[in-house]
Amino acid sequence: MFENIELTEIPSSLIDTKEQIINAIGGFGKWQLIHCVFITSIIWMPASFHLLNMVFYRAPTEFWCSPPVTDSNISIPDWINLSSPPMLGNAEARNSCYVYNLNWSDVFKEHNGNLSSISIANTTEVVKCENFQHNQTFWKHTTIQDFNLICDDKYKQKWTQQATFFGLLVGVFVSGLISDKIGRSKTMMIMLTMLVICGTLTSFAPSYGWFLAGIWACGFSAIGFGTVMYCWMMEILSGKEKTIFGVAPHLNFAFWGFAVAVIAYLVPDWQKMALIFSLPLIILYATYWILPESPRWLLAQGRLEEAENIVRKIAKYNGNPLPSDFRLIAPQSDDQQAKETGGIFTFLNLFKTPNMRMKTLIIYYCWFTTSMIYYGLTLNSNNVGGSLFQIYCFGKGLEFPAILLVIFLLLRAGRRLTLLILYVICGFSLLGTLLIPKEYDWALMVLNVIGRGSSTGTLALCYVYSAEIFPTVVRNVGIGSSSVWARISPMIAPYIADLSVYHEKLPLMVFGSAALIAGFLVSFLPETADHKLPDTLAEGEAMGRGDTLWSKKSEATNGTGNERENDS
């Protein structure tokens, strides 16, 4: 109907102001391809460095009470066996947090270093050790070694994970507020500057308290940089390209996660790692000149001329130059939409109606469970069988095919079935470890990495599914509030990992059971593939009402009758 009419000649009432930028630049072209590939290559590099580093910062090493300064040539194993009492329930292992209450300097002098003549059979009193030494054969410096996070202070090891994820939680919200106020590009630069400075200073932290403050700031700025960049990318995409590039950045997280392990292996010193993970990020300042400001954000701010200039350049690069009189149209305000999106308690709109409330609670649980499993397995790799590097790298390697499988399934099987399948695989693989004897480390590791790989897929899919279920007027607050649960659960994950003191496979039982529950709940979510995104709260409530995995078949059987009823 409007084939030969320019955009400016079409009545504004007939123009979809939400998609006018995408329509003007000709959908998906080589400009978007180049810039999205660039973003996908670097987007989670800072987050990978400053989130996964804790696996190696706090690598466990053997420690023992410092021996007395003598001329004796006593070996460390002999000293440990001689000075420390046996562990409760394991007479062969020694509890290095305690030492027999003897004047060891005098004992050594008395026996002239002849260990075989030293007897502690009549010594039962033990005292807490005050000075420790650590095995630095491979790990030259870890936070556990430098800050003595052992024995009575062992519980403080968890604070690393909690501080980082609390930084992520705050960073997601604050970066969103800042980017909505001053723009995407400037916010990325602010977050990057903060990350480089705070990451560098963290390597010189004089105490554990300063270290925690530093990694909080790194988590805050790293997630802020990546989230704003992800938002920028989503604002220039549509259709299946948005689905593909919405999931593809998780490949980046896997790749740079591998880089973290390589750096840790080559430089087993947390202070040097902190510098490597921070200073080289200066090269990312190039994004300021490579990525222009988001034209969608400029349009929403009423800065039409700037948005038009960027759109013209994109369209020209894509081979679809726009006419000289091309103009963008500012989005019209909607009083009802403003009412729905205004106020500090906007998120309460997610719970006003029954269908929206059910979907919101299920999405919250999915984010909580997915993040708990993924980070519980990734950041506590040493607790689940296999060596630290083995389980970490095998898990990271499995993330690549997992993400590619998610993209394929999303385009073929839809959201609901894909998410359900991944949760079921995750749950049964982790629970399957109960059937494997402890001596079969390789089998335990295989099941573990399968569970972690499938949890990677659920993590990627949660982003896409949430964006399609929450209506436009509360989409940001919906995803943001969901993200809160994804930051809370990793703070709890270390305590779940500690359940291994009661039963070595109990943590995996908890993770596996949580995954199966999530899979069951997902079956009650609607399928959103090929559906128009809901805009208003009313559309969000109506979307998928009655559409569950259990009802879909019966509804399809009765579909003709229902349609006839509606027609009549």
C-alpha positions as CSV (number, residue, x, y, z in Angstrom):
1,M,0.0,0.0,0.0
2,F,2.8,2.4,0.9
3,E,5.5,0.9,-1.5
4,N,6.4,4.3,-3.1
5,I,5.8,6.6,-0.2
6,E,8.7,7.7,1.9
7,L,8.6,7.3,5.7
8,T,8.0,11.0,6.3
9,E,4.9,10.9,4.1
10,I,3.2,8.1,6.1
11,P,0.9,9.4,8.8
12,S,2.5,9.0,12.2
13,S,-0.5,7.1,13.4
14,L,0.4,4.3,10.9
15,I,4.1,4.1,11.8
16,D,5.3,1.6,14.4
17,T,7.5,3.9,16.5
18,K,9.0,1.0,18.4
19,E,10.5,-0.5,15.2
20,Q,11.1,2.5,13.0
21,I,14.8,2.4,13.6
22,I,15.0,-1.3,12.7
23,N,12.9,-0.7,9.6
24,A,14.9,2.3,8.6
25,I,18.3,0.5,8.7
26,G,16.8,-2.4,6.7
27,G,16.5,-5.0,9.4
28,F,19.7,-7.1,10.0
29,G,22.7,-6.0,7.8
30,K,26.4,-6.2,7.7
31,W,26.8,-3.2,10.1
32,Q,24.9,-5.0,12.8
33,L,26.8,-8.2,12.1
34,I,30.2,-6.6,12.4
35,H,29.3,-4.7,15.6
36,C,27.5,-7.6,17.2
37,V,30.4,-10.0,16.5
38,F,32.7,-7.4,18.0
39,I,30.5,-7.1,21.1
40,T,30.1,-10.9,21.4
41,S,33.9,-11.2,21.4
42,I,34.5,-8.9,24.4
43,I,31.2,-8.4,26.2
44,W,31.9,-10.6,29.2
45,M,35.7,-10.4,29.2
46,P,35.7,-8.1,32.3
47,A,33.0,-10.1,34.1
48,S,34.8,-13.4,33.3
49,F,38.1,-12.1,34.7
50,H,36.6,-10.6,37.9
51,L,34.0,-13.2,38.7
52,L,35.7,-16.5,37.9
53,N,39.1,-15.4,39.3
54,M,37.9,-16.3,42.8
55,V,38.2,-20.0,41.9
56,F,41.9,-19.6,41.7
57,Y,42.4,-16.7,44.2
58,R,41.3,-18.9,47.0
59,A,42.8,-22.2,45.7
60,P,43.1,-24.6,48.7
61,T,46.7,-25.5,49.7
62,E,48.1,-27.6,52.5
63,F,49.1,-25.7,55.7
64,W,50.7,-26.6,59.0
65,C,51.8,-25.0,62.2
66,S,55.2,-23.3,61.9
67,P,58.0,-25.5,63.3
68,P,60.4,-24.1,65.9
69,V,63.6,-22.5,64.6
70,T,66.2,-25.1,65.3
71,D,69.2,-26.7,63.5
72,S,67.1,-29.8,63.0
73,N,66.6,-31.1,59.4
74,I,63.2,-32.3,60.2
75,S,61.0,-32.6,57.1
76,I,57.6,-30.9,56.9
77,P,55.6,-34.3,56.7
78,D,57.5,-35.6,59.7
79,W,56.9,-32.4,61.6
80,I,53.1,-32.4,60.8
81,N,52.8,-36.1,61.9
82,L,54.7,-35.4,65.1
83,S,53.2,-32.1,66.2
84,S,49.6,-32.2,65.2
85,P,46.8,-34.4,66.6
86,P,44.9,-36.8,64.3
87,M,41.6,-35.7,62.8
88,L,38.5,-36.9,64.4
89,G,37.3,-40.0,62.6
90,N,40.5,-40.2,60.5
91,A,43.6,-41.2,62.4
92,E,45.8,-41.0,59.3
93,A,45.1,-37.3,58.7
94,R,46.3,-34.5,60.9
95,N,44.5,-31.5,62.2
96,S,47.1,-28.7,61.5
97,C,44.9,-26.1,63.3
98,Y,46.2,-27.6,66.6
99,V,49.6,-28.6,68.0
100,Y,50.5,-30.7,71.0
101,N,51.2,-28.4,74.0
102,L,54.9,-28.9,74.3
103,N,57.9,-26.6,74.2
104,W,59.1,-27.9,70.9
105,S,62.3,-25.9,70.8
106,D,63.4,-27.6,74.0
107,V,62.2,-31.0,72.8
108,F,64.3,-30.7,69.7
109,K,67.4,-29.6,71.6
110,E,66.9,-32.4,74.2
111,H,66.8,-35.1,71.5
112,N,69.3,-33.5,69.1
113,G,66.9,-33.7,66.2
114,N,66.5,-37.4,66.6
115,L,62.8,-37.7,65.8
116,S,62.6,-41.5,66.4
117,S,63.4,-40.9,70.1
118,I,60.7,-38.3,70.6
119,S,57.6,-39.7,72.2
120,I,54.3,-37.9,72.7
121,A,52.4,-40.9,74.0
122,N,51.8,-39.2,77.3
123,T,50.9,-35.9,75.8
124,T,47.2,-35.4,75.1
125,E,46.8,-31.6,75.7
126,V,46.6,-29.6,72.5
127,V,46.5,-25.8,71.8
128,K,45.5,-23.7,68.8
129,C,48.4,-22.9,66.5
130,E,49.2,-19.2,66.2
131,N,51.6,-19.2,63.3
132,F,51.2,-21.1,60.1
133,Q,53.1,-22.0,56.9
134,H,51.5,-22.9,53.6
135,N,52.6,-25.2,50.8
136,Q,53.8,-22.9,48.0
137,T,55.1,-25.6,45.7
138,F,52.6,-24.5,43.0
139,W,50.4,-21.7,44.3
140,K,52.9,-19.0,45.3
141,H,50.2,-16.7,46.8
142,T,46.5,-17.2,47.4
143,T,44.1,-15.1,49.5
144,I,43.8,-18.1,51.9
145,Q,47.6,-18.0,52.4
146,D,48.1,-14.3,52.6
147,F,45.1,-13.6,54.9
148,N,45.3,-16.9,56.8
149,L,41.7,-17.9,56.0
150,I,42.0,-21.2,57.7
151,C,40.9,-23.0,60.9
152,D,38.7,-20.6,62.9
153,D,38.8,-18.1,60.0
154,K,37.9,-20.6,57.3
155,Y,34.3,-19.4,57.1
156,K,35.7,-16.0,55.8
157,Q,36.6,-17.7,52.5
158,K,32.9,-17.5,51.6
159,W,33.0,-13.8,51.8
160,T,34.9,-13.6,48.6
161,Q,31.9,-15.0,46.7
162,Q,29.3,-13.0,48.7
163,A,31.1,-9.7,48.2
164,T,31.5,-10.3,44.5
165,F,27.9,-11.2,43.9
166,F,26.6,-8.4,46.1
167,G,28.6,-6.1,43.8
168,L,27.0,-7.7,40.8
169,L,23.5,-7.3,42.3
170,V,24.0,-3.6,42.9
171,G,25.9,-3.1,39.6
172,V,23.0,-4.4,37.5
173,F,20.6,-1.9,38.9
174,V,22.8,1.1,39.2
175,S,24.4,0.7,35.7
176,G,20.9,0.5,34.3
177,L,19.8,3.7,36.0
178,I,22.9,5.5,34.9
179,S,22.7,4.3,31.3
180,D,19.1,5.4,31.1
181,K,20.1,8.8,32.3
182,I,23.3,9.6,30.5
183,G,23.4,7.0,27.7
184,R,25.0,3.6,27.0
185,S,28.4,4.7,25.7
186,K,29.3,7.0,28.6
187,T,28.1,4.5,31.2
188,M,30.3,1.8,29.6
189,M,33.3,4.1,30.0
190,I,32.5,5.0,33.6
191,M,32.2,1.3,34.5
192,L,35.4,0.4,32.6
193,T,37.4,3.2,34.3
194,M,36.1,2.1,37.7
195,L,37.0,-1.5,36.9
196,V,40.6,-0.8,35.8
197,I,41.3,1.4,38.8
198,C,39.7,-0.8,41.5
199,G,41.0,-4.0,40.0
200,T,44.5,-2.7,40.0
201,L,44.3,-1.3,43.6
202,T,42.8,-4.6,44.8
203,S,46.1,-6.4,44.0
204,F,47.8,-4.3,46.6
205,A,45.1,-4.8,49.3
206,P,46.8,-4.7,52.7
207,S,44.0,-6.6,54.5
208,Y,41.2,-9.0,53.8
209,G,38.7,-6.2,54.4
210,W,40.3,-4.0,51.7
211,F,40.4,-7.0,49.4
212,L,36.6,-7.6,49.8
213,A,35.9,-3.9,49.2
214,G,38.0,-4.1,46.0
215,I,36.3,-7.2,44.6
216,W,32.9,-5.7,45.4
217,A,33.8,-2.7,43.3
218,C,35.1,-5.0,40.5
219,G,31.9,-7.0,40.5
220,F,29.8,-3.9,40.4
221,S,31.6,-2.3,37.5
222,A,32.3,-5.6,35.5
223,I,28.7,-6.6,35.4
224,G,27.7,-3.0,34.7
225,F,29.9,-2.8,31.7
226,G,28.7,-6.1,30.2
227,T,25.0,-5.5,31.0
228,V,25.0,-2.0,29.3
229,M,26.8,-3.4,26.3
230,Y,24.3,-6.3,26.1
231,C,21.4,-3.7,26.2
232,W,23.1,-1.7,23.4
233,M,23.3,-4.8,21.2
234,M,19.6,-5.8,21.8
235,E,18.5,-2.3,20.9
236,I,19.7,-2.7,17.3
237,L,18.4,-6.2,16.7
238,S,15.1,-7.9,16.0
239,G,13.7,-11.3,15.0
240,K,15.8,-14.5,15.0
241,E,19.0,-12.4,15.1
242,K,18.0,-11.1,18.5
243,T,17.5,-14.7,19.7
244,I,20.9,-15.8,18.4
245,F,22.9,-12.9,19.7
246,G,20.9,-12.9,22.9
247,V,22.4,-16.3,23.7
248,A,25.8,-16.0,21.9
249,P,27.5,-13.8,24.6
250,H,27.6,-16.9,26.9
251,L,30.1,-18.4,24.5
252,N,32.3,-15.4,25.3
253,F,31.9,-16.1,29.0
254,A,33.1,-19.7,28.3
255,F,36.1,-18.6,26.2
256,W,37.4,-16.0,28.7
257,G,36.7,-18.4,31.5
258,F,39.2,-20.7,29.8
259,A,41.6,-17.7,29.6
260,V,41.3,-17.2,33.4
261,A,42.4,-20.9,34.0
262,V,45.4,-20.5,31.6
263,I,46.5,-17.3,33.4
264,A,46.1,-18.9,36.8
265,Y,48.1,-21.9,35.7
266,L,50.9,-19.8,34.3
267,V,50.8,-17.2,37.1
268,P,49.7,-18.9,40.3
269,D,49.8,-15.7,42.4
270,W,46.5,-13.9,43.1
271,Q,48.1,-10.4,43.2
272,K,49.8,-10.8,39.8
273,M,46.6,-12.3,38.4
274,A,44.6,-9.3,39.7
275,L,46.9,-7.0,37.7
276,I,46.6,-9.1,34.6
277,F,42.8,-9.2,34.9
278,S,42.6,-5.4,35.3
279,L,45.3,-3.3,33.6
280,P,45.0,-4.8,30.0
281,L,41.3,-3.9,30.0
282,I,42.4,-0.4,29.0
283,I,42.2,-1.7,25.4
284,L,38.4,-1.8,25.8
285,Y,38.3,2.0,25.7
286,A,38.3,1.5,22.0
287,T,34.6,0.6,22.2
288,Y,33.9,4.3,22.8
289,W,34.9,5.0,19.2
290,I,33.7,1.8,17.7
291,L,30.2,1.8,19.2
292,P,28.1,4.9,18.7
293,E,25.4,5.9,21.1
294,S,22.3,3.7,21.0
295,P,20.0,5.4,18.5
296,R,17.0,3.9,20.3
297,W,18.1,5.6,23.5
298,L,18.7,8.9,21.7
299,L,15.2,8.6,20.2
300,A,13.7,8.0,23.6
301,Q,15.5,11.1,24.9
302,G,14.0,13.2,22.2
303,R,17.5,13.8,20.6
304,L,16.1,13.1,17.1
305,E,18.8,14.7,15.0
306,E,21.6,12.7,16.7
307,A,19.6,9.5,16.3
308,E,18.8,10.2,12.6
309,N,22.5,10.8,11.8
310,I,23.5,7.4,13.3
311,V,20.6,5.7,11.6
312,R,21.6,7.2,8.2
313,K,25.2,6.0,8.6
314,I,24.0,2.5,9.5
315,A,21.6,2.4,6.6
316,K,24.2,3.6,4.2
317,Y,26.7,1.0,5.4
318,N,24.0,-1.7,4.9
319,G,23.5,-0.5,1.3
320,N,20.1,1.1,1.9
321,P,20.8,4.9,1.9
322,L,17.9,6.9,3.3
323,P,16.4,9.9,1.5
324,S,17.5,13.4,2.5
325,D,14.2,14.2,4.1
326,F,14.1,11.1,6.3
327,R,12.9,11.9,9.8
328,L,12.4,9.8,12.9
329,I,9.2,10.2,14.9
330,A,9.5,10.6,18.7
331,P,7.5,8.0,20.6
332,Q,4.1,9.2,21.7
333,S,3.6,9.1,25.5
334,D,0.8,7.0,26.8
335,D,-0.9,8.0,30.0
336,Q,-1.8,4.5,30.9
337,Q,1.7,3.2,30.2
338,A,3.2,6.0,32.3
339,K,0.8,5.1,35.1
340,E,1.9,1.4,34.9
341,T,5.6,2.1,34.8
342,G,5.7,5.0,37.3
343,G,6.7,4.8,40.9
344,I,9.2,3.0,43.0
345,F,7.0,0.0,43.6
346,T,6.5,-0.8,39.9
347,F,7.5,-4.4,40.4
348,L,4.3,-4.9,42.4
349,N,2.5,-4.8,39.1
350,L,4.0,-8.2,38.4
351,F,1.9,-9.7,41.2
352,K,-1.5,-8.0,40.8
353,T,-3.1,-10.6,38.5
354,P,-3.0,-14.4,38.9
355,N,-1.4,-15.5,35.6
356,M,1.3,-12.8,35.7
357,R,2.0,-13.6,39.3
358,M,2.4,-17.3,38.6
359,K,4.8,-16.6,35.6
360,T,6.8,-14.2,37.7
361,L,7.3,-16.5,40.6
362,I,8.3,-19.4,38.3
363,I,10.8,-17.1,36.5
364,Y,12.2,-16.0,39.8
365,Y,12.8,-19.6,40.9
366,C,14.4,-20.5,37.5
367,W,16.9,-17.6,37.9
368,F,17.6,-18.5,41.5
369,T,18.1,-22.2,40.7
370,T,20.1,-21.8,37.5
371,S,22.5,-19.3,39.1
372,M,22.9,-21.4,42.3
373,I,23.7,-24.6,40.3
374,Y,26.0,-22.9,37.7
375,Y,28.1,-20.8,40.2
376,G,27.8,-23.5,42.9
377,L,29.6,-25.9,40.6
378,T,31.9,-23.4,38.8
379,L,33.1,-21.5,41.8
380,N,33.4,-24.5,44.1
381,S,35.1,-26.8,41.6
382,N,37.4,-28.3,44.2
383,N,34.5,-29.7,46.2
384,V,32.9,-32.0,43.6
385,G,35.5,-34.5,42.5
386,G,38.6,-34.2,40.3
387,S,41.4,-31.7,40.6
388,L,40.7,-27.9,40.6
389,F,41.9,-27.4,37.0
390,Q,40.3,-30.6,35.6
391,I,36.8,-30.0,36.8
392,Y,36.9,-26.3,36.0
393,C,38.2,-26.7,32.4
394,F,36.0,-29.7,31.6
395,G,33.0,-27.7,32.7
396,K,34.1,-24.7,30.7
397,G,34.7,-26.8,27.6
398,L,31.2,-28.3,27.8
399,E,29.7,-24.8,27.8
400,F,30.5,-24.3,24.1
401,P,28.4,-27.2,22.8
402,A,25.8,-26.4,25.4
403,I,25.2,-22.8,24.1
404,L,25.2,-23.9,20.5
405,L,22.7,-26.6,21.4
406,V,20.5,-24.0,23.1
407,I,20.6,-21.7,20.0
408,F,19.6,-24.7,17.8
409,L,16.8,-25.8,20.1
410,L,15.5,-22.3,20.6
411,L,15.0,-21.9,16.8
412,R,13.5,-25.4,16.5
413,A,11.8,-26.5,19.7
414,G,10.8,-23.2,21.3
415,R,11.6,-21.8,24.8
416,R,9.5,-24.0,27.1
417,L,10.6,-27.4,25.9
418,T,14.2,-26.4,25.6
419,L,14.4,-25.1,29.1
420,L,12.6,-28.1,30.5
421,I,14.9,-30.5,28.7
422,L,18.0,-28.7,30.0
423,Y,16.7,-28.8,33.6
424,V,15.9,-32.5,33.4
425,I,19.4,-33.3,32.0
426,C,21.0,-31.2,34.7
427,G,18.9,-32.7,37.5
428,F,19.4,-36.4,36.6
429,S,23.1,-36.0,35.8
430,L,23.8,-34.5,39.3
431,L,21.6,-37.0,41.1
432,G,23.2,-39.7,39.1
433,T,26.4,-39.2,41.0
434,L,24.7,-41.0,43.9
435,L,25.1,-44.2,42.0
436,I,28.9,-43.8,41.3
437,P,31.4,-45.0,43.9
438,K,33.9,-42.5,45.2
439,E,36.9,-44.2,43.5
440,Y,35.5,-43.5,40.0
441,D,36.6,-39.9,39.9
442,W,36.3,-39.7,36.2
443,A,32.6,-40.8,36.1
444,L,31.8,-38.3,38.9
445,M,33.5,-35.5,37.0
446,V,31.7,-36.4,33.7
447,L,28.3,-36.2,35.4
448,N,29.3,-33.0,37.1
449,V,30.3,-31.2,34.0
450,I,27.2,-32.4,32.1
451,G,25.1,-30.9,34.9
452,R,27.2,-27.7,34.8
453,G,27.0,-27.6,31.0
454,S,23.2,-27.9,31.0
455,S,22.9,-25.3,33.7
456,T,24.9,-23.0,31.4
457,G,22.2,-23.4,28.8
458,T,19.4,-22.6,31.3
459,L,21.3,-19.5,32.4
460,A,21.5,-18.3,28.8
461,L,17.8,-19.2,28.1
462,C,16.5,-17.4,31.2
463,Y,17.6,-14.0,29.7
464,V,15.6,-14.7,26.5
465,Y,12.6,-16.3,28.1
466,S,12.2,-13.5,30.7
467,A,12.4,-10.7,28.1
468,E,9.5,-12.4,26.2
469,I,7.3,-13.1,29.2
470,F,7.4,-9.8,31.0
471,P,5.3,-7.0,29.2
472,T,7.1,-3.9,27.9
473,V,5.9,-1.6,30.7
474,V,7.6,-3.7,33.4
475,R,10.1,-5.6,31.3
476,N,13.2,-3.9,32.8
477,V,11.9,-4.2,36.4
478,G,10.9,-7.8,35.7
479,I,14.3,-8.8,34.4
480,G,16.0,-6.7,37.1
481,S,14.1,-8.2,40.0
482,S,14.7,-11.7,38.5
483,S,18.4,-10.9,38.4
484,V,18.3,-10.2,42.1
485,W,17.6,-13.8,42.8
486,A,20.4,-14.8,40.4
487,R,22.8,-12.8,42.6
488,I,21.4,-14.0,46.0
489,S,21.6,-17.8,45.2
490,P,25.4,-17.8,44.5
491,M,25.9,-16.2,47.9
492,I,24.2,-19.2,49.4
493,A,25.9,-21.7,47.2
494,P,29.1,-22.0,49.3
495,Y,27.0,-23.1,52.3
496,I,25.4,-25.7,50.2
497,A,28.9,-26.9,49.1
498,D,29.8,-27.1,52.8
499,L,27.1,-29.8,53.3
500,S,29.7,-32.2,52.0
501,V,30.9,-32.6,55.6
502,Y,27.7,-34.5,56.3
503,H,27.8,-36.5,53.0
504,E,30.2,-35.9,50.2
505,K,27.5,-35.9,47.5
506,L,24.9,-34.0,49.4
507,P,25.6,-30.7,47.6
508,L,25.0,-32.4,44.2
509,M,21.8,-33.9,45.6
510,V,20.5,-30.4,46.5
511,F,21.5,-28.9,43.1
512,G,20.0,-31.9,41.2
513,S,16.7,-31.8,43.1
514,A,16.4,-28.0,42.6
515,A,16.9,-28.5,38.9
516,L,14.2,-31.1,38.6
517,I,11.8,-28.9,40.5
518,A,12.6,-26.0,38.1
519,G,11.9,-28.3,35.1
520,F,8.5,-29.2,36.5
521,L,7.6,-25.6,37.1
522,V,8.7,-24.6,33.6
523,S,6.0,-26.9,32.2
524,F,3.5,-24.4,33.5
525,L,5.0,-21.4,31.6
526,P,3.6,-20.5,28.1
527,E,5.5,-21.0,24.9
528,T,6.7,-17.5,23.7
529,A,8.4,-18.4,20.4
530,D,6.8,-16.6,17.5
531,H,4.5,-14.7,19.7
532,K,4.2,-10.9,19.7
533,L,5.8,-9.4,22.8
534,P,3.2,-8.2,25.3
535,D,3.3,-4.4,25.9
536,T,0.8,-3.7,28.6
537,L,0.0,-5.4,31.9
538,A,-3.3,-6.6,30.4
539,E,-1.5,-8.2,27.5
540,G,1.0,-9.7,29.9
541,E,-1.8,-11.3,32.0
542,A,-3.6,-12.6,28.9
543,M,-0.5,-14.0,27.3
544,G,-0.3,-17.8,27.7
545,R,-3.3,-18.1,30.0
546,G,-4.1,-21.8,30.0
547,D,-1.1,-22.6,27.9
548,T,0.9,-25.2,29.8
549,L,2.8,-28.3,28.7
550,W,0.0,-30.4,30.2
551,S,-3.0,-28.5,28.7
552,K,-1.6,-27.7,25.3
553,K,-2.5,-31.1,23.8
554,S,-6.0,-31.2,25.1
555,E,-6.6,-27.6,24.0
556,A,-5.3,-28.5,20.5
557,T,-7.8,-31.3,20.4
558,N,-10.7,-29.0,21.4
559,G,-9.5,-26.0,19.5
560,T,-12.1,-26.3,16.7
561,G,-14.9,-26.4,19.2
562,N,-13.6,-23.4,21.1
563,E,-13.2,-21.3,18.0
564,R,-16.8,-22.2,17.0
565,E,-18.0,-21.1,20.4
566,N,-16.2,-17.8,20.1
567,D,-17.5,-17.2,16.6
568,S,-21.1,-17.8,17.8
